[in-house]
Amino acid sequence: MGWLQLESETDTSKTYVLYFEAPDSPAGGTPQAFTLKESYPSTDTRSVFVHDSAGTQQLH
């Protein structure tokens, strides 16, 4: 299981951290891709960043 958690929010940006919870038993196969959509008012012009195992990515 994985989830995004808001880490910080300022007037110019929102930063989320991507967390994964290890399964009780190892799972085989290929990890599944996922899409997350969250709506913000059109007047919200802040940048969105995500921290994960690959580093920090700016999404907006």
PDB file of N, CA, C and O in Angstrom:
ATOM      1  N   MET A   1       0.846  -1.165   0.000  1.00  0.00           N
ATOM      2  CA  MET A   1       0.000   0.000   0.000  1.00  0.00           C
ATOM      3  C   MET A   1       0.897   1.236   0.000  1.00  0.00           C
ATOM      4  O   MET A   1       1.960   1.246   0.620  1.00  0.00           O
ATOM      5  N   GLY A   2       0.459   2.266  -0.697  1.00  0.00           N
ATOM      6  CA  GLY A   2       1.197   3.511  -0.736  1.00  0.00           C
ATOM      7  C   GLY A   2       0.256   4.692  -0.662  1.00  0.00           C
ATOM      8  O   GLY A   2      -0.927   4.576  -0.982  1.00  0.00           O
ATOM      9  N   TRP A   3       0.783   5.834  -0.237  1.00  0.00           N
ATOM     10  CA  TRP A   3      -0.043   7.028  -0.159  1.00  0.00           C
ATOM     11  C   TRP A   3       0.827   8.276  -0.210  1.00  0.00           C
ATOM     12  O   TRP A   3       2.012   8.243   0.122  1.00  0.00           O
ATOM     13  N   LEU A   4       0.215   9.374  -0.633  1.00  0.00           N
ATOM     14  CA  LEU A   4       0.859  10.680  -0.611  1.00  0.00           C
ATOM     15  C   LEU A   4       0.390  11.415   0.628  1.00  0.00           C
ATOM     16  O   LEU A   4      -0.800  11.435   0.944  1.00  0.00           O
ATOM     17  N   GLN A   5       1.336  12.018   1.323  1.00  0.00           N
ATOM     18  CA  GLN A   5       1.000  12.774   2.526  1.00  0.00           C
ATOM     19  C   GLN A   5       1.574  14.177   2.387  1.00  0.00           C
ATOM     20  O   GLN A   5       2.745  14.345   2.047  1.00  0.00           O
ATOM     21  N   LEU A   6       0.748  15.180   2.650  1.00  0.00           N
ATOM     22  CA  LEU A   6       1.186  16.560   2.580  1.00  0.00           C
ATOM     23  C   LEU A   6       2.256  16.797   3.644  1.00  0.00           C
ATOM     24  O   LEU A   6       2.013  16.591   4.833  1.00  0.00           O
ATOM     25  N   GLU A   7       3.438  17.231   3.211  1.00  0.00           N
ATOM     26  CA  GLU A   7       4.549  17.473   4.131  1.00  0.00           C
ATOM     27  C   GLU A   7       4.614  18.944   4.543  1.00  0.00           C
ATOM     28  O   GLU A   7       4.821  19.264   5.713  1.00  0.00           O
ATOM     29  N   SER A   8       4.435  19.832   3.563  1.00  0.00           N
ATOM     30  CA  SER A   8       4.466  21.259   3.882  1.00  0.00           C
ATOM     31  C   SER A   8       3.668  22.030   2.845  1.00  0.00           C
ATOM     32  O   SER A   8       3.471  21.576   1.717  1.00  0.00           O
ATOM     33  N   GLU A   9       3.218  23.194   3.251  1.00  0.00           N
ATOM     34  CA  GLU A   9       2.428  24.047   2.375  1.00  0.00           C
ATOM     35  C   GLU A   9       2.815  25.493   2.662  1.00  0.00           C
ATOM     36  O   GLU A   9       2.808  25.932   3.812  1.00  0.00           O
ATOM     37  N   THR A  10       3.152  26.225   1.608  1.00  0.00           N
ATOM     38  CA  THR A  10       3.498  27.633   1.738  1.00  0.00           C
ATOM     39  C   THR A  10       2.664  28.438   0.751  1.00  0.00           C
ATOM     40  O   THR A  10       1.801  27.892   0.064  1.00  0.00           O
ATOM     41  N   ASP A  11       2.925  29.721   0.689  1.00  0.00           N
ATOM     42  CA  ASP A  11       2.214  30.569  -0.269  1.00  0.00           C
ATOM     43  C   ASP A  11       2.582  30.238  -1.709  1.00  0.00           C
ATOM     44  O   ASP A  11       1.829  30.566  -2.626  1.00  0.00           O
ATOM     45  N   THR A  12       3.741  29.586  -1.927  1.00  0.00           N
ATOM     46  CA  THR A  12       4.210  29.323  -3.285  1.00  0.00           C
ATOM     47  C   THR A  12       4.272  27.846  -3.659  1.00  0.00           C
ATOM     48  O   THR A  12       4.416  27.526  -4.839  1.00  0.00           O
ATOM     49  N   SER A  13       4.168  26.930  -2.683  1.00  0.00           N
ATOM     50  CA  SER A  13       4.287  25.511  -3.039  1.00  0.00           C
ATOM     51  C   SER A  13       3.598  24.603  -2.025  1.00  0.00           C
ATOM     52  O   SER A  13       3.337  24.988  -0.885  1.00  0.00           O
ATOM     53  N   LYS A  14       3.316  23.394  -2.478  1.00  0.00           N
ATOM     54  CA  LYS A  14       2.848  22.295  -1.631  1.00  0.00           C
ATOM     55  C   LYS A  14       3.813  21.143  -1.863  1.00  0.00           C
ATOM     56  O   LYS A  14       4.146  20.841  -3.009  1.00  0.00           O
ATOM     57  N   THR A  15       4.266  20.498  -0.800  1.00  0.00           N
ATOM     58  CA  THR A  15       5.201  19.379  -0.923  1.00  0.00           C
ATOM     59  C   THR A  15       4.587  18.146  -0.271  1.00  0.00           C
ATOM     60  O   THR A  15       4.152  18.180   0.881  1.00  0.00           O
ATOM     61  N   TYR A  16       4.562  17.057  -1.039  1.00  0.00           N
ATOM     62  CA  TYR A  16       4.036  15.781  -0.565  1.00  0.00           C
ATOM     63  C   TYR A  16       5.168  14.768  -0.486  1.00  0.00           C
ATOM     64  O   TYR A  16       6.167  14.890  -1.195  1.00  0.00           O
ATOM     65  N   VAL A  17       5.012  13.766   0.380  1.00  0.00           N
ATOM     66  CA  VAL A  17       5.950  12.648   0.461  1.00  0.00           C
ATOM     67  C   VAL A  17       5.179  11.387   0.077  1.00  0.00           C
ATOM     68  O   VAL A  17       4.069  11.156   0.555  1.00  0.00           O
ATOM     69  N   LEU A  18       5.782  10.574  -0.794  1.00  0.00           N
ATOM     70  CA  LEU A  18       5.183   9.312  -1.204  1.00  0.00           C
ATOM     71  C   LEU A  18       5.688   8.226  -0.263  1.00  0.00           C
ATOM     72  O   LEU A  18       6.886   7.949  -0.215  1.00  0.00           O
ATOM     73  N   TYR A  19       4.774   7.611   0.488  1.00  0.00           N
ATOM     74  CA  TYR A  19       5.114   6.556   1.447  1.00  0.00           C
ATOM     75  C   TYR A  19       4.613   5.215   0.926  1.00  0.00           C
ATOM     76  O   TYR A  19       3.570   5.136   0.278  1.00  0.00           O
ATOM     77  N   PHE A  20       5.373   4.161   1.220  1.00  0.00           N
ATOM     78  CA  PHE A  20       4.960   2.797   0.914  1.00  0.00           C
ATOM     79  C   PHE A  20       5.045   1.970   2.177  1.00  0.00           C
ATOM     80  O   PHE A  20       6.008   2.083   2.936  1.00  0.00           O
ATOM     81  N   GLU A  21       4.046   1.142   2.406  1.00  0.00           N
ATOM     82  CA  GLU A  21       4.042   0.216   3.526  1.00  0.00           C
ATOM     83  C   GLU A  21       4.415  -1.157   2.978  1.00  0.00           C
ATOM     84  O   GLU A  21       3.779  -1.655   2.049  1.00  0.00           O
ATOM     85  N   ALA A  22       5.437  -1.760   3.550  1.00  0.00           N
ATOM     86  CA  ALA A  22       5.884  -3.073   3.068  1.00  0.00           C
ATOM     87  C   ALA A  22       4.792  -4.116   3.270  1.00  0.00           C
ATOM     88  O   ALA A  22       4.128  -4.115   4.307  1.00  0.00           O
ATOM     89  N   PRO A  23       4.593  -5.009   2.296  1.00  0.00           N
ATOM     90  CA  PRO A  23       3.571  -6.051   2.448  1.00  0.00           C
ATOM     91  C   PRO A  23       3.993  -7.083   3.488  1.00  0.00           C
ATOM     92  O   PRO A  23       5.179  -7.239   3.777  1.00  0.00           O
ATOM     93  N   ASP A  24       3.007  -7.784   4.049  1.00  0.00           N
ATOM     94  CA  ASP A  24       3.289  -8.837   5.031  1.00  0.00           C
ATOM     95  C   ASP A  24       4.094  -9.970   4.402  1.00  0.00           C
ATOM     96  O   ASP A  24       4.939 -10.579   5.059  1.00  0.00           O
ATOM     97  N   SER A  25       3.829 -10.247   3.140  1.00  0.00           N
ATOM     98  CA  SER A  25       4.589 -11.265   2.428  1.00  0.00           C
ATOM     99  C   SER A  25       4.990 -10.687   1.069  1.00  0.00           C
ATOM    100  O   SER A  25       4.231  -9.921   0.476  1.00  0.00           O
ATOM    101  N   PRO A  26       6.168 -11.045   0.576  1.00  0.00           N
ATOM    102  CA  PRO A  26       6.633 -10.498  -0.704  1.00  0.00           C
ATOM    103  C   PRO A  26       5.654 -10.804  -1.839  1.00  0.00           C
ATOM    104  O   PRO A  26       5.102 -11.900  -1.927  1.00  0.00           O
ATOM    105  N   ALA A  27       5.460  -9.833  -2.678  1.00  0.00           N
ATOM    106  CA  ALA A  27       4.579 -10.006  -3.833  1.00  0.00           C
ATOM    107  C   ALA A  27       5.430 -10.079  -5.091  1.00  0.00           C
ATOM    108  O   ALA A  27       6.421  -9.361  -5.221  1.00  0.00           O
ATOM    109  N   GLY A  28       5.049 -10.933  -5.996  1.00  0.00           N
ATOM    110  CA  GLY A  28       5.770 -11.053  -7.251  1.00  0.00           C
ATOM    111  C   GLY A  28       5.137 -10.178  -8.314  1.00  0.00           C
ATOM    112  O   GLY A  28       4.114  -9.533  -8.084  1.00  0.00           O
ATOM    113  N   GLY A  29       5.752 -10.167  -9.462  1.00  0.00           N
ATOM    114  CA  GLY A  29       5.178  -9.438 -10.582  1.00  0.00           C
ATOM    115  C   GLY A  29       5.727  -8.035 -10.707  1.00  0.00           C
ATOM    116  O   GLY A  29       6.664  -7.635 -10.015  1.00  0.00           O
ATOM    117  N   THR A  30       5.114  -7.311 -11.605  1.00  0.00           N
ATOM    118  CA  THR A  30       5.526  -5.951 -11.910  1.00  0.00           C
ATOM    119  C   THR A  30       4.692  -4.966 -11.104  1.00  0.00           C
ATOM    120  O   THR A  30       3.472  -5.119 -11.030  1.00  0.00           O
ATOM    121  N   PRO A  31       5.316  -3.956 -10.495  1.00  0.00           N
ATOM    122  CA  PRO A  31       4.523  -2.949  -9.763  1.00  0.00           C
ATOM    123  C   PRO A  31       3.538  -2.254 -10.695  1.00  0.00           C
ATOM    124  O   PRO A  31       3.838  -2.012 -11.864  1.00  0.00           O
ATOM    125  N   GLN A  32       2.382  -1.943 -10.176  1.00  0.00           N
ATOM    126  CA  GLN A  32       1.360  -1.288 -10.968  1.00  0.00           C
ATOM    127  C   GLN A  32       1.520   0.227 -10.907  1.00  0.00           C
ATOM    128  O   GLN A  32       1.779   0.795  -9.846  1.00  0.00           O
ATOM    129  N   ALA A  33       1.363   0.865 -12.049  1.00  0.00           N
ATOM    130  CA  ALA A  33       1.365   2.327 -12.096  1.00  0.00           C
ATOM    131  C   ALA A  33       0.041   2.833 -11.537  1.00  0.00           C
ATOM    132  O   ALA A  33      -0.958   2.113 -11.555  1.00  0.00           O
ATOM    133  N   PHE A  34       0.030   4.052 -11.049  1.00  0.00           N
ATOM    134  CA  PHE A  34      -1.209   4.622 -10.558  1.00  0.00           C
ATOM    135  C   PHE A  34      -1.264   6.102 -10.912  1.00  0.00           C
ATOM    136  O   PHE A  34      -0.241   6.726 -11.195  1.00  0.00           O
ATOM    137  N   THR A  35      -2.450   6.639 -10.892  1.00  0.00           N
ATOM    138  CA  THR A  35      -2.676   8.057 -11.151  1.00  0.00           C
ATOM    139  C   THR A  35      -3.434   8.631  -9.972  1.00  0.00           C
ATOM    140  O   THR A  35      -4.379   8.024  -9.468  1.00  0.00           O
ATOM    141  N   LEU A  36      -3.014   9.797  -9.542  1.00  0.00           N
ATOM    142  CA  LEU A  36      -3.690  10.490  -8.451  1.00  0.00           C
ATOM    143  C   LEU A  36      -4.133  11.844  -8.966  1.00  0.00           C
ATOM    144  O   LEU A  36      -3.343  12.581  -9.556  1.00  0.00           O
ATOM    145  N   LYS A  37      -5.377  12.168  -8.747  1.00  0.00           N
ATOM    146  CA  LYS A  37      -5.887  13.475  -9.151  1.00  0.00           C
ATOM    147  C   LYS A  37      -6.443  14.171  -7.919  1.00  0.00           C
ATOM    148  O   LYS A  37      -7.184  13.581  -7.133  1.00  0.00           O
ATOM    149  N   GLU A  38      -6.075  15.425  -7.768  1.00  0.00           N
ATOM    150  CA  GLU A  38      -6.606  16.239  -6.690  1.00  0.00           C
ATOM    151  C   GLU A  38      -6.937  17.595  -7.278  1.00  0.00           C
ATOM    152  O   GLU A  38      -6.140  18.164  -8.025  1.00  0.00           O
ATOM    153  N   SER A  39      -8.091  18.108  -6.951  1.00  0.00           N
ATOM    154  CA  SER A  39      -8.527  19.383  -7.515  1.00  0.00           C
ATOM    155  C   SER A  39      -8.145  20.540  -6.608  1.00  0.00           C
ATOM    156  O   SER A  39      -8.261  20.460  -5.385  1.00  0.00           O
ATOM    157  N   TYR A  40      -7.692  21.604  -7.226  1.00  0.00           N
ATOM    158  CA  TYR A  40      -7.381  22.846  -6.530  1.00  0.00           C
ATOM    159  C   TYR A  40      -8.101  23.968  -7.253  1.00  0.00           C
ATOM    160  O   TYR A  40      -8.349  23.868  -8.455  1.00  0.00           O
ATOM    161  N   PRO A  41      -8.440  25.027  -6.549  1.00  0.00           N
ATOM    162  CA  PRO A  41      -9.082  26.164  -7.216  1.00  0.00           C
ATOM    163  C   PRO A  41      -8.188  26.714  -8.328  1.00  0.00           C
ATOM    164  O   PRO A  41      -6.963  26.679  -8.211  1.00  0.00           O
ATOM    165  N   SER A  42      -8.785  27.216  -9.391  1.00  0.00           N
ATOM    166  CA  SER A  42      -7.997  27.745 -10.505  1.00  0.00           C
ATOM    167  C   SER A  42      -7.138  28.930 -10.083  1.00  0.00           C
ATOM    168  O   SER A  42      -6.174  29.267 -10.771  1.00  0.00           O
ATOM    169  N   THR A  43      -7.469  29.562  -8.973  1.00  0.00           N
ATOM    170  CA  THR A  43      -6.679  30.691  -8.478  1.00  0.00           C
ATOM    171  C   THR A  43      -5.448  30.232  -7.702  1.00  0.00           C
ATOM    172  O   THR A  43      -4.595  31.052  -7.361  1.00  0.00           O
ATOM    173  N   ASP A  44      -5.341  28.914  -7.412  1.00  0.00           N
ATOM    174  CA  ASP A  44      -4.186  28.372  -6.679  1.00  0.00           C
ATOM    175  C   ASP A  44      -3.069  28.110  -7.672  1.00  0.00           C
ATOM    176  O   ASP A  44      -3.128  27.135  -8.422  1.00  0.00           O
ATOM    177  N   THR A  45      -2.064  28.953  -7.691  1.00  0.00           N
ATOM    178  CA  THR A  45      -0.974  28.846  -8.662  1.00  0.00           C
ATOM    179  C   THR A  45       0.298  28.280  -8.055  1.00  0.00           C
ATOM    180  O   THR A  45       1.367  28.399  -8.653  1.00  0.00           O
ATOM    181  N   ARG A  46       0.206  27.661  -6.871  1.00  0.00           N
ATOM    182  CA  ARG A  46       1.390  27.116  -6.217  1.00  0.00           C
ATOM    183  C   ARG A  46       1.960  25.920  -6.968  1.00  0.00           C
ATOM    184  O   ARG A  46       1.244  25.224  -7.687  1.00  0.00           O
ATOM    185  N   SER A  47       3.255  25.693  -6.792  1.00  0.00           N
ATOM    186  CA  SER A  47       3.909  24.508  -7.350  1.00  0.00           C
ATOM    187  C   SER A  47       3.601  23.309  -6.468  1.00  0.00           C
ATOM    188  O   SER A  47       3.350  23.460  -5.272  1.00  0.00           O
ATOM    189  N   VAL A  48       3.621  22.104  -7.063  1.00  0.00           N
ATOM    190  CA  VAL A  48       3.422  20.863  -6.325  1.00  0.00           C
ATOM    191  C   VAL A  48       4.660  20.004  -6.515  1.00  0.00           C
ATOM    192  O   VAL A  48       5.078  19.757  -7.647  1.00  0.00           O
ATOM    193  N   PHE A  49       5.258  19.542  -5.406  1.00  0.00           N
ATOM    194  CA  PHE A  49       6.444  18.699  -5.413  1.00  0.00           C
ATOM    195  C   PHE A  49       6.114  17.384  -4.729  1.00  0.00           C
ATOM    196  O   PHE A  49       5.319  17.349  -3.790  1.00  0.00           O
ATOM    197  N   VAL A  50       6.734  16.285  -5.206  1.00  0.00           N
ATOM    198  CA  VAL A  50       6.598  14.978  -4.568  1.00  0.00           C
ATOM    199  C   VAL A  50       7.999  14.429  -4.312  1.00  0.00           C
ATOM    200  O   VAL A  50       8.842  14.400  -5.209  1.00  0.00           O
ATOM    201  N   HIS A  51       8.237  13.989  -3.058  1.00  0.00           N
ATOM    202  CA  HIS A  51       9.476  13.298  -2.694  1.00  0.00           C
ATOM    203  C   HIS A  51       9.197  11.806  -2.749  1.00  0.00           C
ATOM    204  O   HIS A  51       8.232  11.336  -2.145  1.00  0.00           O
ATOM    205  N   ASP A  52      10.033  11.047  -3.469  1.00  0.00           N
ATOM    206  CA  ASP A  52       9.923   9.599  -3.477  1.00  0.00           C
ATOM    207  C   ASP A  52      11.319   8.995  -3.608  1.00  0.00           C
ATOM    208  O   ASP A  52      12.316   9.705  -3.478  1.00  0.00           O
ATOM    209  N   SER A  53      11.396   7.698  -3.864  1.00  0.00           N
ATOM    210  CA  SER A  53      12.698   7.023  -3.903  1.00  0.00           C
ATOM    211  C   SER A  53      13.588   7.532  -5.032  1.00  0.00           C
ATOM    212  O   SER A  53      14.803   7.336  -4.997  1.00  0.00           O
ATOM    213  N   ALA A  54      12.999   8.181  -6.027  1.00  0.00           N
ATOM    214  CA  ALA A  54      13.780   8.718  -7.151  1.00  0.00           C
ATOM    215  C   ALA A  54      14.221  10.158  -6.906  1.00  0.00           C
ATOM    216  O   ALA A  54      14.916  10.738  -7.740  1.00  0.00           O
ATOM    217  N   GLY A  55      13.830  10.736  -5.785  1.00  0.00           N
ATOM    218  CA  GLY A  55      14.190  12.115  -5.479  1.00  0.00           C
ATOM    219  C   GLY A  55      12.963  13.005  -5.400  1.00  0.00           C
ATOM    220  O   GLY A  55      11.894  12.561  -4.980  1.00  0.00           O
ATOM    221  N   THR A  56      13.111  14.251  -5.801  1.00  0.00           N
ATOM    222  CA  THR A  56      12.025  15.220  -5.745  1.00  0.00           C
ATOM    223  C   THR A  56      11.624  15.619  -7.157  1.00  0.00           C
ATOM    224  O   THR A  56      12.470  16.004  -7.964  1.00  0.00           O
ATOM    225  N   GLN A  57      10.328  15.524  -7.452  1.00  0.00           N
ATOM    226  CA  GLN A  57       9.824  15.908  -8.752  1.00  0.00           C
ATOM    227  C   GLN A  57       8.821  17.034  -8.599  1.00  0.00           C
ATOM    228  O   GLN A  57       7.985  17.010  -7.696  1.00  0.00           O
ATOM    229  N   GLN A  58       8.904  18.021  -9.481  1.00  0.00           N
ATOM    230  CA  GLN A  58       7.910  19.072  -9.512  1.00  0.00           C
ATOM    231  C   GLN A  58       6.819  18.643 -10.489  1.00  0.00           C
ATOM    232  O   GLN A  58       7.100  18.404 -11.664  1.00  0.00           O
ATOM    233  N   LEU A  59       5.592  18.544 -10.021  1.00  0.00           N
ATOM    234  CA  LEU A  59       4.484  18.086 -10.842  1.00  0.00           C
ATOM    235  C   LEU A  59       3.685  19.233 -11.436  1.00  0.00           C
ATOM    236  O   LEU A  59       3.033  19.068 -12.468  1.00  0.00           O
ATOM    237  N   HIS A  60       3.727  20.375 -10.805  1.00  0.00           N
ATOM    238  CA  HIS A  60       2.967  21.532 -11.298  1.00  0.00           C
ATOM    239  C   HIS A  60       3.741  22.784 -10.974  1.00  0.00           C
ATOM    240  O   HIS A  60       3.296  23.886 -11.294  1.00  0.00           O
TER     241      HIS A  60
END
